[in-house]
């Protein structure tokens, strides 16, 4: 230790390789460590040889006793004599700065650092309590005189209350004059015009566009201080434009185009009223859309489409559809207060328009209510109808919001100030509610007619703050390879008990066995060996890509199952060895890439037995790398290591930045674009995104084709199918030709047949492919089977390979592979899915090496969409690694940004700027201050049981007294989502990473406490074989070396 700067700052001196190892170990704990560039390491045994010469050179010093008290950093408790011995000791011994400050603080209150810029002020503040005052003298890049006197004024004591002279006093003005500048903030000039929206709508200045047929554009400026409705409308505290205003906007715009109704209305994203926004409403003979963009964006204006609809030109007078049965539910009467209270319980606050409800009662078919408004207003009646429609399922306690409407007709002309609202429940369940709504006036005339109003559950807040305006540069990352500080010198073999099992029959596995034997390891079977090394074997020419992935993933999964069943007295460490996967320069390397996805999942599910993955160069000289592999086996890296040129590297995430190499994505109007998984939730959004980029011909491939077009209107009661049809119709209204096909994308024959058929019909060539097909299946690696692996791997692996064969390098403008960040971070239960997505990463690297514009996009979960819909476990794991799900707007903005860079694998994840290493963030929570290793065995078990009981009680929402030490968690109602949350809290409690399966393997408070205690005190209860080294052991070893060297030099003086 060179400098004791403060309780939170130290300086360590030593040889560069030791310092690098300390920095790596501290970085692994998510703490700050940086190298200080100096020529000589003072305060360290390095300078011992010059000390005699220094004493000789200073021997003639004749120091005097200082007139001011002086406390030295050499020995704060002893007066200094400033002789030659003092200066030699000062140079050699640690700087005890924090001790000197503590000593001074016993007699003094104010500390002033005299220097041209504060270097020690922060260390002083860290050392002292808030009862002391610390200040600097000067600051660089400031006016010296002003800064000096400003700091000087901070040390003067406040004036005391003096004795006033007797009356009379001079009379002073009671109102002081404060001279100040008041500048007029002109703001930035808006790029586009726009007037205030008309009341009850978002329609502003109207422009007729010279198109054939004519189109219409309304531009408005929406500001929070002047909304086009008198009240408020908040969802979970977020102020959003109400659906009634959007429907009124679409209807008025449609009427301008001669339409009488709206069809297939889709509400895509809410309009958050948190800042000034530019609003554009565009309508033609076929469709109408509402879009907005935040003003004064720093990264360019991005338009977000919020709502769209087709235009209906023929009046329809059919009666509301047959209502669903009441299912024996109790019919409820509502009054004004109960309606407001119920909506607040859902998370709905405010009322955009003034209306009051009279008699309101559920009926067997839905709901009946009488509504009154202060003055005649269609939009006010519409607002009341939409709000009251939700009460048709008032027993459902979750927040549900309108997601779409089959048909809307609003009466033209004046309407009355009161109306009768009839709600007919058409269907529901599974987080949805579908109703028809009719509002009639006292004369029986229909003023509002809404068919198939579909409510869906809102799982999270409407929109994270500024989500649609977020900077995509903060989301897009590339994997960088940084030096990994492994063991120096020959690796230790744990003595005669160190056994190893090398799994593999190839030359590389055989050579590794020989070298490990030469280094002191004894061979053993996988069931008994201390270290188990799985060496990926090259696939045979007869084996398909998906067959190879199933075989290797199955081999590793079975090893995990075998090793996880060992008791704590026979620990095991599993390693995987691949070749050339980082570069993916050969087909064999691409086929092994699936193991990279498994690596992260093993670390998440079984951190106790996970050693890491080592990627060797893809050549025939595997024997010369075996020695390096043997040295790292005892060191549980817990990550992927790449060995190149004799050095190990580990992955880290770096934000993609710098000059772009491509123009923004633009699709050719004379080409077609294929989206696999195109009829799923993400596929349909992707299709609309391509249309926004100019695509006019889309081929959407899914496992199941759409029904014949003549039957489309008969499927409105199927919300999933109705949504697909609605999106396709909206695309067609925009001039996009959409071809939906049923395709087994994993079949080369099926893919080629599709291309041959299109060529035979003279269809335009496909110039871009987005491979989004996939299936997910949550199973721990200990539970997977070859059948479940094949089920998940088939669409991703076989599909990607079939597309790769059908579209050779250079034949496409772009080839995007939608993958998952779970292959990078590791999500428990997603082993097969991670393996499938890692294969896509490898294929992208292989095609990019050949100059192709291929990119694998490793997404975190899209909030509420795709495989993440309702998957709370995914949210928990993302939170655990410091991330979160992303909104669709954020995802597409990041996609546009990423594709402009020459990156084969883009990891799209919101991550804090200060930590982006690829490993979970554990050990920084509630248990960080506990000294677990200083406790006795009984104290540790008691403390663990108390802490775990509190965590479970909080998660299970039950008193701690009801959680008995020997009561199984399953009896308490524990599920997988709770297990992930409890695991994260337990990691914060004890400060170490824990297995994803620990709650199932140790299902009571007592057994779980004992398991964690053994993890915290491995030397007491674990087998005599030494545990794998960790960052802590690296630090301990280095400090032990430093202390030994220090002791030796001191004794030699």
N, C-alpha and C positions, 0 to 999 in steps of 0.2 A: 504494500500500500504506500503510495507516494504522497498523497495529499488527502487529509481528512477535511474536506471543504465544508460540508454540512451534513446533517443526518440523511439527506437525499442526494448528495453529490460527493463523489470520490474520484480520485485520479490513481490509476494503477500503472506502475512502470515495470518493464521487463522486455525480454526478447520479442521481436515482432511476431513470430509465429505463436507465441503464448498469448500475446495481446489479441491477435486475430481470433484465437479460439475463445477467449473471454467475450469478445464483441459478439461472436456468433451465438454463444450460449445466452448472453443477455438479450440479444435480439429475439431469440426463440421464446423468451418469456414476455415479449412485447414491451420491453423496457428500452430506454435510450442509451446507446453506447457508441461513442465516436472516437476515432484516433486523433491524437494531438501530434502534429508534425514537429518534432524537436530533433536536434542533432545528438544529444546525449541524454540518457535516462537518469536524471538526478534522483536522489533519495532512493537509491537502489544499489545492490552489490556491484553493479557494473562499474561504478566509479571508485571502488575500494583501492585499486592500484594507484590512483593519483593522490590519495589522502596524505601519505607521508610527505610528498613534495609540497602539497598545499600548506601543511603545518610548518615546514621549513621556510617557505616563502613568507609566511605571516608571523614568524617568530619574533620579529622586532616591533610588533605593534605595542603601543602603550595606551590602552583605552582609559577613558575617564568615566566616572559615574554620571549618568545623564541627570539633568535637572528636572525633567518631566518623568513621571512614572511610565515605565515601559514594560509591556507584556510581550514576550517573544513567542513565536510559533514553534520554537524548538522544544522548550519546556516551560509552559505557561505558569507553572507553580514555583519556579526557582528564578531568582534575579540573575540576569546574564552578566558575564564579565567581559565579553567581546574579545577574548584572547584567540589565539590560533586554534586551540582546541574547540572553542565555541563555533567558529566558522566552519571547521571541518565537520563537526557534529550537525550543524545547520544544513550543510550540503548533503550529508549522508542519510540522516534520519528522516522519517516522514514529517511533512508539514502539518502541525496540529492546529490548523486554523480554527476549526469549530470549537476546540478545547480552549483556545485563547479568547475567543469571543465570549464563551460561557463564563470564563473567569472574570473578564472585564465587566460582564453584565451584573455581577454581584455588587459592584460599587457604582456603576454608571448606567445612565438611561439612554443617552443620545449617542449614536454612532454615525460618523461622517467619513465617507470614503473620499480621500483626496487623490484624484486621478483625472486625466483628460477624458475618461469615459468610464462609467461604472462597470466593473468586472466582478467585484466581490459583494456588491450590495445585496444581490439575490441570495448569496450564501449566508450573509449575516441575517437576513430576514428569515431564512429557513431555520436557522439555529435558534433565534430568539422568539419569545412569545410576543403577542400583540401589545404588551405593556411597554415595550421599548420602541424608540423611534430611530429609523435608519434613513439616511439620505445620501445622495451623491454630491459631487462638486460641479462637474461639467459634463456635457454630453456632446459627442461628435455631431457635426452637421447642424449645430445650433449657434446662436449668438452667445459668446462666452460671458459677456457682462450680464446680459439678461438672465441667462441660466444660473450663473453664480448667485446673483442677488435673489432670484426666485427660490433657490434651494436654501439660501441663508435665512430667508424669511420663515421657512418652515421650522426652524429650530428655536425661534424666539418664543418665550412663554406668553400665553394670552395675557392681556392687560388685566390688572386687578381693579376691583371697585375702590376708587379713592374717595376721600372726604370732599364733599362739595363745599365750595365757598358759600357764604350766606347770601341771601337775596339782596338785591334783585339780580336776576340773570338776563342777559340779552335775549330778545325774542328772535327765534329762527323760524323760517318757513316750515310748515308741517308737511308739505309735499315736496320731497326731494326731486331734482331734475336729473334723469338718467340719459346721458347722451349716447346714442347708439345708431347703427346703420340699419335701415329697413329696406332691403333690396326687393324689387319686384321680380318674382320667379317666372320668367317667360316660358320655361319648359322647352321641350323639343318640338319642332314642327312635325306634325303628323304627316306621314307619307301619303295617307289616303283620307279623303273627306268622309263625311258622315254626319248626319244630323241626329238630334235626339229621337229615339224611337217613339212611334205613335202610342198613345195610351192603350194598354192591354195587349200590345204586340211588341215585336222586335224590329218592325219595319221602319226604315228611315227614308232617306232620299231615294226616290224612284228613278231608275234609268231604263229605258227600253233599248235593248241591244239590236243592232242591225244584223240579225241572223235570219235564216230561213228554216223553219218558221221563227217569228220574233221570240226573243227571250227577254226576261225581266230581271233586273238586279236592284235590290234595295240595300243601301248602306247606312248603317247607324252606328252611333257611338254610345255604348252602354257604360255608365259610370255608377259606382255604388251609391253616390249621393243623390242620384236622380233616376231611380228605377221606374219603368213604365207601369208600375202597379203600386197601389198605396200602402200595402202591408209588407209583412216579412214572410219568408219561407226558408226554414233551415232544416237540414237533415243531419242529425247528430252534430249540431252546432255549426255546420257549414252552410253558408247562405248561397242558395242556388235558385235559378230561374224556375218557376213552377211549370208543370206540364201543361196547365191550362193556357199559359201564355204562349208556349211553343205550338200547341194545337191551334190557337187563334191565329198565330202568325202564319202557319202553313195554310190554314183555310182561307185567309184573306188573300194570300199570294196566289193560291190555286184559283180563287174566283176571278182574279185579274186575267187568268189564262182561259177563262170560260169553263172551268171545272165545277162540278156540283158536289163533289165528295173527295175525300182523301182515302187512299187504299194502301194497305201494307205499310203503315207508319212504323218507323224504327227510331227509338230513342237510344243513340249510341253512347253519348257522354253528356253528363250534366254540365250546364254553364255555371261555373262558380263566380259569384259576384264579389270578388275580393279586390278587384283592380279595374282600371279602365280597359275596355275591350272593344275592338272593331268587330261589328257584326255584318255579315253578308248573307242575304237571302236570295237564292237564284231559282227561278222557275221558268219552265218552258211548257210545251204542250203535253209533256209526258211525266215530268217529275218536279219536285221542289225540295230544296235542301237548305238547312240553316248551318252556318259555320261561323267560327270566331277566331280571333287571334289577339293575344295580349299586346297592348301598345308598349313601345319602348323596350322591346326585348333586347338583351345584350347579344344574343347569338343568332339574330335574324328572326324575321316574322314567320311563324309556322301556323298554318290554318288547321283547325280541328273541326271535323264535321260532327254536329251534335244531333241532328234529326233529319230524316228524309222521308219522303212519301211519294207514291205514285198518284197520278191525277185520274179521277173518275169523271167521265163526261156523260154517263147515263144515269138517270135517277133510278134508285132501287127502293122499293117500298115493302120489302119483306118484313115480317114480324120478327121480333127477337127469337133467337134459337131456344130450343127446349132447355129448361133449367135442370141443373143437377139435383139429385135427391138430397134431402136435408140430412141424411145419415143419422137420424135420431138426435141431432144436436139440439140443445136448449135454445129457444128463440128469445132474443134479448131486446128489451126496450131501452132506447137511448134518449138522453136529454142533452142540452148544450154542454153542460159541465162534464158529463160522462164522455161525450165525444172528444172534447179537448183533452181530458185526462188520459183517455186511451191513446190518443195520438202522441201525446208527450211520452207515454211509456214506450212507444215504438221508436221514438227518436225524431218525431216530426213536431216542429215548433212553428208557431205563427200562422197567420191566415193572410194570403196575398191580397184578397179582396174581401170587403165587408159583406158578409152574409150570415144569416142566422137560421138555425134549424128548429122547426116545430116538432110535431109528432114524428118520431123516427123509430122504426121497429123492424127487426128481422122477420122475414116471412119464409115459408117453406121453400119458395123459389129464389130468395135472395134478400132484398131489403126494400122498404118503402119509407120515404121521408118527404116532408113538406119544407120548402126552402123559401126564404124571403131575402131580398136585397134592398138597400136604401133607394136605389133608382134602377130603372130598366137597364140591364147589361147582360149581353150574351156571355161574355167571358167570365162574369161573376157567377152565373148559373153553371157554366162549364166547370169552373173551379170547385164549386160546391159538389157537383156530380162526381168529379174525379176523387175528391177527398172522401166522400161518403161511400163510394163504391168499394173501398177497402174494408168497410165495416161488414160486408157480406161474409167475411171470415174473421170476425172480431175476436174469436177465441185463440187465434194464432198470435203468439206474443212477439214475433220477430218483425223487424222493419222490412216491409215490402214496398217496392217502388214500381211505377209503370215502366215496362220495357218495350211495349209495342202495342199497336192497335190494328185490327183487321180492316175496319172502315169507320170513317167519321163523316157525319153530315151536320152542319150548323145552319140553322134557318137564316135566310136573308132578311134584311129589314129589321124593324123594331120588334122587341120582345117585351114581355111584361116584367114586373119587378118581383114576381113570385112564380114558383113552379113546383110541380110534383115530380120527385125523382123515383124512378123504378129501377132497381138493380136486379138483374137475372144472373144467377150463378151458373156458368156453363161448365166449369170443371176446376180442378185444382189438385193440390197434393204435391209432395216432392219439392216444396219450396216455391210453388207457383199458384196463382189464382187467376182464372179467366172469367170475365163477366161481360154482359151486355148492359148498357146504361141508356135509359131514355128519360128525357126531361120534357114535360108537357106543361103548357100554361093553363090558366083557368078556363080558357075557351077550348081546351083539348088539342090545340095545335102543338106539334112537336117542334121544339126549339133546339134540342141537342139529341143526336142519335149516334151512339157509339157502340160498335160491335167488336167483340173479341178483344176487349181491353185486358192486356196480360200484365199481371203484377209478378215480379220475381223478388226473391230474397236478396237483400243487400247485405253481404257478409261483412263488409268493412266500411270505412268512411267513404263518402262519395268520391272524393279525389284527394290524395295527399296534397299538402300545401305546395302550390306551384308545380304540380306534377306535369301538367301539359306544357309548362314553360321551362322545365328542367334542362340543364345543359347536358347533352349526350356525351360530351367529353369526359364527364365524371363517371360514366357507366361502362365505357368500352375499355377492355384491358387485353393485353397480349401477355403470353407467358414468356418471361425472361429467365435465363439460367444463370444463377449466381454461384460463385465458389462455395462449396460446402466444407466446413472444417471438420474433417473426420479424424480418426486416430492417427497420431504420428508414430513412426517407428513400427516395429513388428507388432502385430496384434496378439493379445493374450488369448490363450485357449482354455481358460478356466480349469487348468490342471487336468488330471487323469479322468475327471468326470465329464469333460466336454465331449459330447457326442453330436454327430451331424448325420442327417439323412438327405442325400441329394436325389431328388426325384427327376428322372429323365434318363432316356436310353441313348442319347446322341453323343457325339464326340465331345461337345462342350461340357456336358454333364460328367462324362468320364474323366476328362482332364481336371475338372474342378474337384472331384473326389480325390484324385491323386495329390493335388496341391494342399488340400485341406488336411489330408493324412500327414503330409510332410510338415505341416504347421502344428501338429499335435492333436488334431481332432480324431476321434474314433468313430467309425461308421456304425450306424444303428438304423433300425426301422423307423418309419414315420411315427409310429405309435409311441416310441420311447425316446427318440432323439431330443437333445436340448435345442438344437437348431435344425430347422427343416427348410431346405432350399428347393424350390420348384423351378426347374429350368425349362423354359418354353421350347418345344421342339418344332422344327420346320414341318409344315403340313405337306402331305403327299400330294402329288399332282391330281389324284382321283378325288381328293377331299375338297368340298366346296368351302367358300369363305364362311358361310354360316355354320357348316358342319365343324370346321376348325374352331370357330368361336365357341360353339357349344361344348366341344371336347375339352378345350383348355379351361374354359370357365367352370365346367363341371369338375375337372380335376382339382382346381383350386378350392372350389366350394366344399368338396369332400374332405380336403385336407383341413379346412377351417373347422368343419364339423368334428373331425377326429381330434384335433388339438384342443378345441374348446371343451371337450368332455374330460380333460385331465383335471385332477385335483390340484390345489394350490401348492402341494409339495413336489410336483413334477412340472415345473413351468416349461413352456416351449416358446420359441420365437420363429415365426414364419417369414421367409424371404422369397421373392419372385425375381427371376432373372430373365430379361428379354434382350433382344439384339436389334439395334438399328431403328427402334421405334421413333426416337426423337426426330430423325430425318425422314423416315418412311420412304427410303429410296428404292425399296424392293417390295414385291408382292408379299414375300414372307414377313417382312417387317410390319406391313399394314395389317396382316392377319393377326399378329401378336398384340396389336394396339388395344384390343378389348381388355387385356389384362391391366392396362393402365386405369381403366375405369373401375375395375374390381379393387384396385389398390386402395383408393380413397374410401370405399365402402368397408373394406376390412378394417381400416384404421378407425372408422366410426363405430362399427359394430363390436369389434374385438380388439381394442387398443392394447390389452394386456399381452396379446400374443403377436402383435404386428411388428415386424422388424422394418420392412420397407421393400421397395422394388428397385433393382439395379438394372439399368439399360447399358449393355456393352456395345462397342462398335460392331457393325455388321460386316465382319470379315471372318476368315478361317483361323485366326490366331487367338482363339479364345483361351488357350493355355497361358498366354502371358498376362491375361487379366485376372486369372484365378487367384494370384497372390493378393491383389488389391481387394478382391471380394472376401477373402479369408480374414483380412484385417477389420472389415466393417461388420462382420457378423455379430460380434458382441455389443455393437453400438446400435441401439434401436433408433434408427433415423426417423421412422414413422412417416416417411414421405417417399417420393420417387427420386432416385439419384441417377445421374447420367455420368458415366465414366468415359472421358475423352482425353487423349494425350496424357494419361496418367493422373488426371485430376478429376475429382468428383464435383458435380454441380447439382443444385437443387432448384426447384421451380419457385418463382415469385411472380406476382401480378404487377404489371406496369401499365399505367394508362397509355393508350394509344394517342400520340400527339405528333406534331410536326407538320410539314407541308404535305398535303394530300397528293396522291399519285394518279387519281382518277377523277373524272367529272362526276357530278351527282347522277344517280341512276336514272336513265331514261329508256323507256321501252319503245321498240319500233312498232308503228301502226300496221306494218305489213307482215308482222311475224306473230307467232303464237307462243304462249308461255304455259308451261305445265306445272301444276301444283299438286303433289301427292299429299294425301290427307286433306284434300282441298275442300271436302264437305264437312269437316269438323269445325269447331269454334275458331281455332287459330287459322285454319285454312281459308275460311270465308273472309276473315279480316285481312289476311294476306292478299287475297284476290282483289279486294277493294283497294289495298295499298298499291298493287301493281297497276290498277286502273288509274289511280291518281298519278302514276308515273308515265302514263301514256299508253298502256297496254289496251288493245282493242280486241284481242282474241285470247281467251283463256280456256285451258283444258283443266278441269277440276276432277281429279281422280280420287275415288274413295272405294272402300270395301263394298259398299252397297250403292247402287244407282238410284237416282230419283225416280218416282213413278212417272208414267206417261204424262205429258203436259196437260192433256185433256182432263186428268184427274187431280190436278194441283189444287183447285178450289175446294175439293171435297176433303182436304186434309187439314183444315184449319184447327181442328180439335187436338191435333198432334203438335204441341208447341215446338219440338225440335225440328220436325219436318217443315212446319209452317215457316219457321225462321230461315231455314235453308232456301226455301222457295222465295221468300220475301227478299233475301239478299240478292239472289240471282236476278229477280225481276228488277230490282233497283239498279243492278249493274247494266242490265239490258236497256233500261231507261236512259242510261248515260252513254249509250252507243257501243257497249261492249258485248261482243258475241261470246256466250258462255257455253261450253260443251262439257257436260257432266258425264263421266264414264265410270263404270265399275271395273276396277283393275286390281289384280293381285300383283302389287308392285315388286314383290320378291321373285316373281317368275320372269326369267329372261324371255321365255316364249311369249308370255302375255304382253310384255312391254313392246317387244318387236312387232307383234301382231297389231297393236294399236298404231304404231308408227307406219306400218305397211298399209293399213286401212286408210289412214289420213293421206298418205302419199297417193294411194289409188284414187281417192276422191278429189285430189287436187288441192288439198288444204294447205295453207301457208306453213312453212317449216317452223319447228319449235326452236327458238333462239335462247330461251332461258328456262331453267328448271329450279324449282324449290322443292326439296325433298322433306316434307313434313309428316309423312306417315309414321305411325308408331303406336305401340300399345304399352301400357305400364301395368306392372303387377307387383304389389308390395309383399315381399318375402325376405326374411333374413337368410343370409347365406347358409346357415345351418339347416334350412328347410327347403332350399331349392332342389329341383329335379331337372334332369335333362329335358323333360317335356316342357316344364315351365320356362327353362332357358330358351329353348327353340321358339316357343310362343312369343317371347318378348324380342328375341334377336332377329326373327325372320323379317319383319317389315323394315327395320333399320338397316341391318347388315346385308341381307340378301337384296333388299330393295335398292340400297345404295350401289351395290355391285352391279345389279342389272342396269341401272341408269348409267353407271360408269361405262359399261360395255356398249350401251346403245348410243351414248353421246361421248365419243372419244375426245381427248384433250384437243382444244382448239375449235370444236364444232359449236360451242355455245358462247353467248355474250356473258353469261354468268351461270354458276351452279352453286346454289346455296343449300347447305345441309343444316337443318335445324336440329341442334343437339341440346344437351342439358349441362348446366354448370355442376350438377350433381356428380358428373364424372370427374370434376376437378376437386370439389370440396368434400364429397363423400356424404351421402344421405343414407341412414340406416334403412334397410328394407328395399333398397333400390339397386341391388347388385347387378341383376340382369340388365336393367335399364341403363345403368352407368356403363356397363361393358358394351352395350349396343352403341351408345353415344360416343364412347371413346374410339370405336371403330370408325365413325364418321370423321372424327378429328384426324385419325391417321390417313384416311383416304384424301381429305382436304390437303394435308401436307404433301402427299404423293403427287397430286395433280398440280399443286402450286409449284413444286420443284420443276415441273415441265412447262411452266409459263402460263398455266391456265388460271382464269379468274374463278377459282373455287374457294369457298370460305365455309368453315364450320362455325356456326353461331351457338355458343354454349350459353343458353339462357338460364337465368334463375326463373322461378315460377312467375307466370303471368297472372296477376291477381284475378281470381274468380273465373279463369278460363283454362281450357285444356285439362291436362292431368292435375293441375293445381286446384281446380274447382272443388272447394270443400275439403281440401287436404290440409288440415291444420297441422299435421305432422311436418309437412314441408315448411310451413311458416315457422314452426318451432326450430327446425334445423337451420333455416336461413338466419334466424335471429341468433342462433348459437355461433355462427361464423361471422356475425357482424353485418349481415345483409338483410334484405327484405324482398317480398315480391314486387314486381314492377307493373305499372299500368301499361295498357296497350299503347297509349300515346308515347310513353317513354321508350317502349321497346322499338317502335318503328322509327323514332328519331335517332335512337342508337344504331339501328340497322343502316339507315341512310348514311350516318357518319362512318360506321365501320367499313362499309363496302368501298369507300374512297381510298383505303389504305391497303398496302400490300401485306396483308396478314392472313395466314391460313386458318388460324384458330383464334376467334375473338370470344373472350369471356365477358358476357354482358351482365354485370351485377353492380348494384349500388353498394359501394364500400366506403368506409371512412378514409379520408385521404392519408391519415397518419399510419394506417396499418392495412396492408394489402398482401401479406404473406399468405400462402395457401395452407392454412392450418386453422383448426377451431380456436376460438378465443375463450380459454378457460382459465380458472385460477385467479380471477381478478375481482371476485365478488365478496360475499359476506364472510368467507372463511379466511380471507387473506391475512388477517391479523392474528389468527390463532397459531400458537406454537404447538402443533400436534406432536412433533417428535419429542417435546419436552415433557409430555404427559406420561403418567403411568398407564399401564394397560387398562386398569379399571376406570381411571379418569377419562381415557380416550373413548372407551365404549359408552360410558354415561353421556359424555358430551356429544358423541355421534348420534346416539339414540334420541337425545333431546332435540338436536338440530334436524334430524330426519323426520321426527314426529311432527315438528312444526311445519316442515315443507309439505308433507303429505296432508296435514290438516288444512293448510291453506289451499292446496290444489283440489282436495276432495270436498272442501267446504263443510267441514265437520269439526266438532271440538277435539282438541288433542287428547282429552281424557278417554275418548272412545276408540282411540287407535292403540290397541294392545300390542305389546312387543312380539307376541307369538301368533297374532292373527294374520292370515294370508291376505295379501293385497287384493287378490281377486275378489274376496268376500266384501271388500270395501268399495267395489265398483271401479277399480282401476282399468283404464283402457290405454290403447297405444298412444293417443294424443297426450294424455296425462303423463304417461311414462316418459315421453320425450321432454316434457316440461320439468318433471321431477328430476330427471337426469341432469338437465342444465343447472337447476338450482343446487343439486347435490355437488356438482363440479365447482360451483361458486363457494359452497360451504367448505370443501376440503382442499380446493386449489389444485386438483389433479384431474386428468382426463379419465372418464369412466366408460365402461362398456355399455353399449346400447341394450344389451340383453341382461344387465345386472338385476333388474327388478324381477325378471322371470326366473333367473337362476337362484336368486336370493330373495324369496317372496315374503319375508317378514322383516319387521324392524330389527329384531335380534340378529337374524342371519345377515342382513344387509350391513348392519353396523360392524359385525365381525369381519365380513369381506372387505369393507373399506379400511378397517383398522389394519388388516394384513397388508393392504396396499400402501398404507402410510408408514408401516413398520415392517418392511419386507424381511429384515434380518431376523425377526423373532420367530415367524411362523412359516416361512417359505423354505423350499428345499435348500440344501447346502450349496448347490450350484449358485454362483454369483449371478445376480440379476443383470440384465442388459444395462449398459451404461446409459446415462442420460445427460442432459445439459448440466444438471446439478453435479453429477460426478465429475464432469470435465472441469467445472469451476473448482470443486473441492481439490482435485488433483493438482491443478495449477497453483492454488493458494498454498497447498501443502509444500510444493516445490519451493515457492517463494519464501515460506517461513523457514524451511530447512536451510536455504541459502543464507538467509538473514542470520540465523543462529550461528552458522559456521563462521561467517565473517566477523560477527561480534566476538566470538571466542578467540579468534586469531589475533585480535588487536592487542 
